Amino acid sequence: MKFGLTKTFLGRVCISASAFCLYMTTVSIRWAKTSVELDSTFFVFARFALGFIVICSILAVKRRPLKPRNWWLLLGRAFSNVAAVFCFFKAVSLTSAAEGNILNMTYPLFIAVFFFLFQKGKKDYPAYFLTLVAFFGVWLVISPQGFALRMENLWGLASGFFGAIAVTILNFARKFNDTDTILFFMFGIGTLLIGIFFPQHLFIPTLEQAKYLAIAAIFGVLGQYLLTLGFKYVTAVEGGVISSSRILIAAILGPYIVSDPALGLSGWFGALLIFGTNVYLTIRDIGTQQK
């Protein structure tokens, strides 16, 4: 019993740490903007390249060959994840760490929309209503001044959309492939795609540039692995709620860590609407599975 409680505590700590690490990835991008000239695309490449090196090292230590199955799911997961990370980093570069993280965490809302569109049988109208309310919260974050839409925030919303596709495909891919196989293709294809389509943004960095790229990549890969480890030891309800705390972390720490403009009243209200709906949808999903 005592060991079980220890594992649960470890899971909570890992997921909390992953939320902080993923936030710090975006912080390093904002820090870099004030010191060096680096395109957000280079940060994407660095994250995938380091992840690929790490997963290859793990596979080498395990001495276990890959046995990929259902290639369409592996490719779909990889492409959608690349799109999500690319849009996410672009949003952080063009707006702020707070706005980018908050809009990136709209992916559970898009997953809910996908579920509603293809759901058969009894409809969950409270979930429908709360999802609509949460998208009103998204609007408050995107357009805090009313109806003056800031187009650069659409990158953050796009990251949430592609993130929802990536997570949805991941749920299917896990039925046929283990975690190492999925990560190998995700990091490998991500590195290859950025290298092929954006070579103009890649170059041999200076020591100062390499420092920021390394910080972002290390935090990004560490956050990914901590998240994977944490979900082994906690319930999906706890994991989902703790992961969504990145919304609050970004909103609270942004003005202090990266001197981002503080969220206004409407921005805070929108962020809390998104966070609250994410919590509800997570709990609702578990309740549905237990019936």
C-alpha positions in Angstrom: 0.0 0.0 0.0 2.8 2.4 0.9 4.6 1.6 -2.3 1.4 2.2 -4.3 1.0 5.6 -2.7 4.6 6.4 -3.5 4.0 5.5 -7.2 0.9 7.7 -7.3 2.9 10.6 -5.8 5.6 10.0 -8.4 3.1 10.2 -11.2 1.6 13.5 -9.9 5.1 15.0 -9.6 6.1 13.8 -13.1 3.0 15.3 -14.8 3.3 18.5 -12.8 7.0 18.7 -13.8 6.1 18.0 -17.5 3.6 20.9 -17.5 6.4 23.2 -16.2 9.0 21.8 -18.6 6.7 22.3 -21.6 6.1 25.8 -20.5 9.8 26.5 -20.0 10.3 25.3 -23.6 8.3 28.3 -24.7 10.0 30.6 -22.2 13.4 29.8 -23.9 11.9 30.9 -27.2 10.8 34.3 -25.7 14.2 34.7 -24.0 16.0 34.1 -27.3 14.0 36.9 -29.0 15.7 39.5 -26.8 19.2 38.2 -27.3 19.8 36.4 -30.6 18.2 36.0 -34.0 16.6 32.5 -34.3 13.4 31.5 -36.2 10.9 29.4 -34.3 11.4 26.7 -36.9 14.9 26.1 -35.7 13.5 25.4 -32.2 11.2 22.9 -33.7 14.0 21.2 -35.5 16.2 21.1 -32.3 13.4 19.6 -30.3 12.8 16.7 -32.8 16.5 16.2 -33.4 17.3 15.8 -29.7 14.3 13.6 -29.2 15.4 11.4 -32.0 18.9 11.1 -30.5 17.4 10.2 -27.1 15.0 7.6 -28.4 17.8 6.0 -30.6 20.0 5.8 -27.5 17.2 4.2 -25.5 16.6 1.6 -28.3 20.4 0.9 -28.5 20.6 0.3 -24.7 17.5 -2.0 -24.8 18.9 -3.8 -27.9 15.4 -4.3 -29.1 14.6 -4.0 -32.8 11.6 -1.9 -33.9 8.5 -3.8 -35.1 6.3 -1.0 -36.6 2.7 -2.0 -37.4 0.0 0.0 -39.1 2.2 2.5 -40.9 -0.7 4.9 -41.7 -1.2 5.6 -38.0 2.5 6.1 -37.3 2.8 8.5 -40.2 -0.4 10.3 -39.2 0.8 10.7 -35.7 4.1 12.0 -36.8 2.8 14.5 -39.4 0.0 15.9 -37.1 2.5 16.2 -34.2 5.0 18.1 -36.4 2.2 20.5 -37.5 1.0 21.0 -33.8 4.5 21.8 -32.5 5.4 24.0 -35.5 2.2 26.1 -35.0 2.7 26.1 -31.2 6.2 27.5 -31.4 5.2 30.0 -34.1 2.4 31.3 -31.8 4.8 31.7 -28.9 7.2 33.6 -31.1 4.6 36.0 -32.5 2.5 36.5 -29.4 3.5 35.6 -25.8 4.3 32.4 -23.8 1.0 32.8 -22.0 -1.2 33.1 -25.0 0.6 30.4 -26.9 0.3 27.9 -24.1 -3.3 28.7 -23.3 -4.4 28.3 -27.0 -2.3 25.2 -27.4 -4.2 23.6 -24.5 -7.5 23.9 -26.5 -6.7 20.5 -28.0 -9.1 18.7 -25.5 -11.9 21.0 -26.8 -11.2 20.0 -30.4 -11.1 16.3 -29.4 -14.5 16.9 -27.8 -15.8 18.4 -31.0 -14.5 15.4 -33.0 -16.2 13.1 -30.5 -19.5 15.0 -30.7 -19.4 14.9 -34.5 -18.9 11.1 -34.7 -20.7 10.0 -31.6 -23.5 7.6 -31.9 -26.3 7.0 -29.4 -27.1 9.2 -26.4 -25.9 12.8 -26.7 -24.1 14.6 -23.8 -25.7 18.1 -24.1 -24.0 19.5 -21.0 -20.6 18.7 -22.6 -21.8 20.3 -25.8 -22.8 23.5 -24.0 -19.6 23.7 -21.9 -17.5 23.2 -25.1 -19.2 26.1 -26.7 -18.6 28.2 -23.5 -14.9 27.2 -23.6 -14.7 28.4 -27.3 -16.1 31.7 -26.1 -13.2 31.7 -23.7 -10.8 31.1 -26.6 -12.3 34.2 -28.3 -11.6 36.2 -25.1 -7.9 35.1 -25.3 -7.6 35.7 -29.0 -9.4 38.9 -29.1 -9.3 40.6 -25.7 -10.3 44.0 -27.1 -13.7 42.8 -28.5 -14.0 42.1 -32.2 -10.5 43.1 -33.3 -9.1 39.6 -34.1 -5.3 39.3 -33.8 -4.4 37.0 -36.7 -1.1 35.9 -35.1 -3.1 34.1 -32.3 -4.6 31.8 -35.0 -1.2 29.9 -34.9 -2.0 29.0 -31.3 -5.5 27.9 -32.1 -4.1 25.8 -35.1 -1.7 24.1 -32.7 -4.6 23.0 -30.5 -6.4 21.7 -33.6 -3.5 19.7 -34.9 -2.7 18.6 -31.3 -6.2 17.1 -31.1 -5.6 15.2 -34.3 -2.3 14.0 -33.0 -3.7 12.8 -29.7 -6.7 11.1 -31.4 -4.4 9.2 -33.8 -2.1 8.3 -30.9 -4.9 6.5 -29.1 -5.3 4.2 -32.1 -1.5 3.9 -32.7 -0.9 2.6 -29.2 -3.1 -0.4 -29.9 -0.6 -1.6 -32.5 2.8 -0.1 -31.4 4.7 0.4 -28.2 5.8 3.9 -27.0 9.4 3.6 -28.2 8.2 2.8 -31.8 5.8 5.7 -31.8 8.4 8.1 -30.5 11.0 6.9 -32.9 8.8 7.7 -35.9 7.5 10.9 -34.4 10.9 12.4 -33.6 12.6 10.9 -36.7 10.0 12.1 -39.2 9.7 15.4 -37.5 13.4 16.0 -37.9 13.3 15.0 -41.5 10.3 17.1 -42.4 11.8 20.3 -40.9 15.1 19.6 -42.6 13.5 19.1 -46.0 11.0 22.0 -46.0 12.8 24.6 -44.0 16.5 24.3 -44.7 16.8 28.1 -45.0 16.2 28.4 -41.3 18.8 25.9 -40.3 22.5 26.7 -39.9 25.5 26.1 -37.6 24.5 28.2 -34.5 26.8 30.4 -32.4 27.4 29.3 -28.8 24.8 31.8 -27.7 22.2 30.6 -30.2 23.0 27.0 -29.4 22.4 27.7 -25.7 18.8 28.7 -26.3 18.2 25.9 -28.7 19.5 23.4 -26.2 17.4 24.8 -23.4 14.2 24.6 -25.4 15.0 21.1 -26.8 16.0 19.6 -23.4 12.9 21.0 -21.7 10.7 19.9 -24.6 12.0 16.3 -24.7 12.0 16.0 -20.9 8.4 17.2 -20.7 7.4 14.6 -23.3 9.0 11.8 -21.3 7.8 13.0 -17.9 4.3 13.1 -19.2 4.5 9.5 -20.6 6.0 8.3 -17.3 3.4 10.1 -15.1 0.4 8.7 -16.8 1.6 5.2 -15.8 0.9 5.9 -12.2 -2.1 8.2 -12.0 -5.6 8.1 -13.2 -6.5 9.8 -16.4 -8.6 12.3 -14.4 -5.6 13.4 -12.3 -3.3 13.4 -15.3 -5.7 15.5 -17.5 -6.3 18.0 -14.7 -2.7 18.4 -13.8 -1.7 18.7 -17.5 -4.2 21.5 -18.0 -2.5 23.4 -15.2 -0.1 24.6 -17.8 -2.8 27.2 -18.6 -2.5 28.6 -15.1 1.3 28.3 -15.0 1.6 30.3 -18.2 -0.9 32.9 -17.2 0.7 33.5 -13.8 4.4 33.2 -14.5 4.5 35.0 -17.9 4.8 38.6 -16.7 7.5 37.6 -14.2 9.7 35.1 -16.2 9.6 36.6 -19.7 8.1 40.0 -19.1 5.1 39.2 -21.2 2.1 41.5 -20.9 -0.2 40.3 -18.1 -3.5 38.9 -19.2 -6.4 41.3 -18.8 -9.6 40.5 -17.1 -11.1 39.1 -20.2 -8.0 37.0 -20.9 -8.0 35.6 -17.4 -11.7 34.8 -17.7 -11.2 33.0 -21.0 -8.2 31.0 -19.7 -10.3 29.9 -16.7 -13.2 28.9 -19.0 -10.8 26.7 -21.1 -9.2 25.2 -18.0 -12.5 24.4 -16.3 -13.9 22.8 -19.4 -10.8 20.7 -19.9 -11.2 19.5 -16.3 -14.9 18.7 -16.9 -14.3 16.9 -20.2 -11.5 14.8 -18.6 -13.8 13.7 -15.7 -16.7 13.1 -18.0 -14.5 10.9 -20.3 -13.5 8.7 -17.3 -17.1 8.5 -16.1 -18.2 7.3 -19.6 -15.5 4.7 -19.7 -16.4 3.3 -16.3 -20.1 2.7 -17.2 
